[in-house]
Amino acid sequence: MRKVQKNKNNQNPKAKQRAKLTFRMNVLFFSIFVLFSTLIFRLGYLQIVKGEEYVRKIEQKEEVRVNTSVPRGRIYDRYGRILVDNQPENAITYTRMQTTTQKEMLEIAIELAKLIEQPTDRVTQRDKLDFWILLKNKEALAKVTEAEMKEYRAQNEGIEEKLVNAEMDRRIRERITDEELAQLTDFDLEVLAIYREMMSGYNLSPQIIKSENVTDDEFARVSERLADLPGVNTTTDWKRVRLSPFALLGRTTVPSKGIPKNKLDFYLAREYSRNDRVGESYFEAQYEEILQGEKSVVKNLTNKKGQVVETQTTYPGEPGKDLVSTIDIDLQAEAERVVEKYLLELKGLGSSSLLDRAFFVMMNPNTGEILSIVGKKIEKDPETGESYIVDYSYGAFTTAYEVGSSIKAATVLTGYSEGVIKPGSEMMDEPIKLLSTDPKSSIFNRSGRIWMNDLKALERSSNSYMFKIALGIGGTGYSYNMGLRLRDDTLQRMRNGYSQFGLGVPTGIDLPGEFAGYQGVMDTPGKILDLAIGQFDTYTPLQLAQYISTVANGGYRIQPRMLKEIRKPSADGETLGALVQEVEPKILNRISNTDAEIEHVKKGLRQVYVGSQGTAYRSFHDAPYTAAGKTGTAEVVYYGPQTDKYRTNTTTLTHVGFAPYENPQIAYAVVIPWVTTDFSRSLIQNNEIAREMVDYYFELQKKYEQNGMSESLTTQKILPPFSEERLDEDEEHTTATE
């Protein structure tokens, strides 16, 4: 048998070693190829796909938005009269470098404290503890032994070291005594007050140390020592000054207060600094982003150690834009005087213990521009017991009341749209007696039966006519002592009808905090009758003004607003800046009535003023202009601020109207809640306020025309303030309690 010969190459150890080496080299070359391919792919991805993003991130680290205290935008009235201005004032700032240590900052704070008087009222207990630990670090650390912290670690096995440090810090603070804190001198507290402001800023961004009440001497002393105070600078800040007491202009915070805590995250995310002024209320808050302006942006060039060697301005910043409001400040001042006069007059008549407020709103029914919005409230000093009056203009859209017969035009128009009545429909005015209820009647007809149409029902303010409209919407007619069964959707259908006019829904005013009113609970079907005459749901004075504006302009509900124009800052301080934006009217909805129906109801409102039986005839029949409106007297149950007087029966007076009748320029509303508890009184102060203010409006138009004043502010010069009153941003303002 032949013997198989083995392959000698397979038996050669050197051959095997060469084969293994070749395989390894191939694996190595392949791995290198994969790594380089991955690297090239990754570099391409970073440069092509993510390149712009990383460039932006680098710019964000190099470019810093600097607090240069750009002036906030001015606020004017509709004729260019200054309402809110800025006043330049001295300021001292500090800019912390990336390499600045706490020790260096403390040394600078000590030197600054020798040069300026720094208020210490903002220093907290926590600040004092931190400062004591900083000054006496060895004594602080000695308050907690290593043994007890070792025991703490043993009791909390696996705990993170940062949590251990936090516990140690807590124990140190807990063991610092009041006697030890009392060792801090007045000078130490001033140093601390300066130091806390220095610490609150960001690296490379100037932080205001003091801008309120910096004296010329302080400014000069610090300016002379700038070379010895790295990071410290003297500059100009701006103080907000309100040149009108009108509360709805709003307020700004002061640098010592800075951004309110509840809005801190919101503003910091928008690149604000912690001690920036921000709008705190109403108009200033609503248009904060427009008024604030743009801070300058600088690019910091650093050396290898991270030290800033040069700062280049990449964007110089821009002052805030100016706002022209819709308010006529002359008209506003007169409305405040008139409302206050009649409020005090009513308060002095007796049976008026519940009366404490009154409101007036006037607006352009075609544009929604608010010309005047007034609220006055009587407050009492708890210490002296003396009464005084405060501005409560914001109550015109943040508080709501049963307004009575003023809404009857909406009831009639809702009756038209629901098919219950039509223009000219006649019904009997008579007391309405439902099963197991007391009769409900018109004030002028407690027991008789008077045949009347819709126009006469508006003129004489017939409750019975409105009751029968509500019954018709509910799918039933009236018969004496009837049991009342209504359609399930009756209440909602009526509320839907009213909401078309803005009653019971937000008006959309461009101010924060609007309240839509309360909706009553219909625990008995008869409450639907109360709704029809304005004695069930509550409405704000501004809602009344929007409602009558909707009737006046032919059925369009327009959003009320206080902003008329946005303008660039004035270039010369004498003429308004260039127009940036003119705010256009915003139509919220069109009511479902026809033009003919609306015009018919307006005839009824005209009769209220000039008809021989009109409820406002006494006040308006001899007016030198044409006007129309509706009065209201609501019998209500008191639920105001005097909780011990809850459930007291009282009366609220209201009035709505518009003028001129043929081509309305203005619509207005008056609300005087809880006027009297004496139902025998016949009071017309609501009508008198309306008459005086409409008279004054037309007088003003003549005066403006004679003086060449125009609402077209294209080349309008800046006019001086209307009054000499001046309210600085840091002054305490008296506000009303709700």
Secondary structure, DSSP 8 states (H G I E B T S, - for coil): -------HHHH-HHHHHHHHHHHHHHHHHHHHHHHHHHHHHHHHIIIIISHHHHHHHHHHHHEEE---------EE-TTSBEEEEEEEEEEEEE-B-TT--HHHHHHHHHHHHTTS----TT--HHHHHHHHHHHTHHHHHTTS-HHHHHHHHHHTTT--HHHHHHHHHHHHHHH--HHHHTTS-HHHHHHHHHHHHHHTS-BTS-EEEE-SS--HHHHHHHHHTGGGSTTEEEEEEEEEEESS--GGG--B--TTT-S-GGGHHHHHTTT--TT---B-SHHHHHTHHHHH-B--EEEEEE-TTS-EEEEEEEE--B---EEEES--HHHHHHHHHHHHHHHHHHHTTSS-TT--EEEEEEE-TTT-BEEEEEEEEEEE-TTT--EEEEE-TTHHHH--B--GGGGHHHHHHHHHHTTS--TT-EEEE--B-BTTS--B-BTTBSS--EEEEHHHHHHHT-HHHHHHHHHHHTT----TTB-----TTHHHHHHHHHHTTTTTS----SSTT---------SSTTHHHHHHTTSSS-B-HHHHHHHHHHHHTTSEEE--BSEEEEE---SSSSB---EEEE----EEEE-SS-HHHHHHHHHHHHHHHHSTT-TTHHHHTT-SS--EEEEEEEEEE--SS-GGGTT-EEEEEEEEEEESSSS--EEEEEEEEEEES-TT----HHHHHHHHHHHHHHHHHHHHHHHT--S--TT-B-B--SSS--EETTS-------
